[in-house]
Structures are given as structure tokens and as C-alpha cells.
Amino acid sequence: MSDRPQAQPTTLADDDSHRITRFDFEPGAETGWHVHGFDYVIVALSACEMHLEMPDGSVNEVSLPPGRTYHRPVGVEHNVINGGTAPMAFVELEFKQGLDLAALDKG
């Protein structure tokens, strides 16, 4: 287990079709390692400077301004870390019924 502070999740909705969770991170906070059980989209509520630790040891750097989205398919495994110097927040929408992520790229 890491000695980093933990991101604070708040469940906003959870039913048969979707789960919506807000995540708040202090600088340096992390989600901890997890595998996504559903396709998902995040919407940045603040500027997000994310370090995504991957199982192979690599780190993906993702910067999202407020209002921008990021989406990935079921099965993604990572640890999300606030790599910035300010708090960050995003809302994650998980689609329990499946989602055509390719269609999002066309919109």
C-alpha cells in the first residue's frame, strides 16, 4: 500500500444501467490500483494533471482542462495520481450496460 493520500470518492448515482462517482484529489493523492469493471468516461471538473501508473511500470501523463472528457473500455487497470500542485476533481460515469466508445470519438 502506498503512503500517498487517498482520493475521496462520492457516489452520486448507482442503478442497473450506470454508476456516477465524483473523485476529489489533493495534490499527490491517488485512487489506488484498480481494474475497471465497466466502460467509463470521466469529465474533468477542474484542471486535471493525472499520472496514470500502468501495470507494466509505465506512467501515462494525461492533462485535461475543466469540461474535457476521457474514456476507456472495461478492463483498464491503473492507479490515478494527482500529479499537479492544486486539488483536482472529476466525475466518472460507468456504463453497466455497455457503451460504444468508438461512437464517442466521432462526436
C-alpha positions as CSV (number, residue, x, y, z in Angstrom):
1,M,0.0,0.0,0.0
2,S,1.2,3.5,-0.9
3,D,1.8,6.2,1.6
4,R,0.1,8.7,-0.6
5,P,-3.1,10.3,0.5
6,Q,-6.3,8.7,-1.0
7,A,-8.6,10.3,-3.4
8,Q,-12.1,10.9,-2.0
9,P,-14.9,9.2,-4.0
10,T,-18.5,10.2,-3.6
11,T,-21.2,8.1,-5.2
12,L,-23.7,10.4,-6.9
13,A,-25.9,7.7,-8.6
14,D,-25.9,3.9,-8.9
15,D,-28.5,1.8,-10.6
16,D,-28.8,-1.1,-13.0
17,S,-27.5,0.9,-16.0
18,H,-24.8,3.2,-14.6
19,R,-22.8,4.4,-11.7
20,I,-21.7,8.0,-11.3
21,T,-18.9,8.9,-8.9
22,R,-17.2,12.2,-8.1
23,F,-13.5,11.9,-7.2
24,D,-11.6,14.7,-5.3
25,F,-7.8,14.6,-5.1
26,E,-5.5,16.7,-3.1
27,P,-2.1,17.2,-4.7
28,G,-0.3,13.8,-4.7
29,A,-3.4,11.8,-3.8
30,E,-4.2,8.6,-5.6
31,T,-7.1,6.2,-6.3
32,G,-5.0,3.1,-5.5
33,W,-4.7,0.3,-8.0
34,H,-8.0,-0.8,-9.5
35,V,-9.4,-2.6,-12.6
36,H,-12.4,-1.0,-14.3
37,G,-15.3,-3.5,-14.5
38,F,-17.2,-1.3,-17.0
39,D,-16.6,1.0,-19.9
40,Y,-16.3,4.5,-18.4
41,V,-16.0,8.2,-19.2
42,I,-14.6,10.9,-16.9
43,V,-15.5,14.6,-17.1
44,A,-12.9,17.0,-15.6
45,L,-14.4,19.4,-13.1
46,S,-11.1,21.2,-12.6
47,A,-7.8,21.2,-14.4
48,C,-6.6,17.6,-14.0
49,E,-2.9,16.7,-14.2
50,M,-3.0,12.9,-14.0
51,H,-0.2,10.4,-13.7
52,L,-1.7,7.1,-14.6
53,E,0.5,4.3,-13.3
54,M,0.2,1.2,-15.5
55,P,0.8,-2.5,-14.7
56,D,3.9,-2.6,-16.9
57,G,5.5,0.1,-14.8
58,S,5.0,2.9,-17.3
59,V,3.3,6.2,-16.4
60,N,0.9,7.9,-18.8
61,E,0.6,11.7,-18.4
62,V,-2.9,13.0,-19.0
63,S,-3.8,16.7,-18.8
64,L,-7.5,17.6,-19.0
65,P,-8.9,21.2,-18.7
66,P,-12.2,21.6,-17.0
67,G,-15.1,20.2,-19.0
68,R,-13.0,17.9,-21.1
69,T,-13.6,14.1,-21.2
70,Y,-11.5,11.0,-21.2
71,H,-12.9,7.5,-21.9
72,R,-11.6,3.9,-21.7
73,P,-13.0,0.4,-22.1
74,V,-13.8,-2.2,-19.5
75,G,-10.7,-4.0,-18.1
76,V,-8.3,-1.0,-17.8
77,E,-6.0,-1.4,-14.8
78,H,-4.2,1.6,-13.3
79,N,-3.6,3.9,-10.3
80,V,-4.6,7.5,-10.9
81,I,-2.4,10.1,-9.1
82,N,-2.9,13.9,-9.0
83,G,0.4,15.0,-10.4
84,G,-0.4,18.7,-10.2
85,T,0.1,21.2,-7.4
86,A,-3.6,22.1,-7.0
87,P,-6.6,19.9,-6.0
88,M,-8.3,18.2,-8.9
89,A,-11.8,16.7,-9.3
90,F,-13.6,14.7,-12.0
91,V,-16.9,12.8,-12.4
92,E,-16.6,9.2,-13.6
93,L,-19.6,7.7,-15.4
94,E,-19.5,3.9,-15.6
95,F,-21.8,2.2,-18.1
96,K,-23.0,-1.1,-16.8
97,Q,-25.0,-1.9,-20.0
98,G,-22.1,-1.3,-22.3
99,L,-21.1,1.7,-24.3
100,D,-19.9,2.2,-27.9
101,L,-16.7,4.1,-27.1
102,A,-15.8,4.4,-30.8
103,A,-19.0,6.5,-31.3
104,L,-17.7,9.0,-28.7
105,D,-14.7,9.6,-30.8
106,K,-16.9,10.5,-33.8
107,G,-19.0,13.0,-31.9
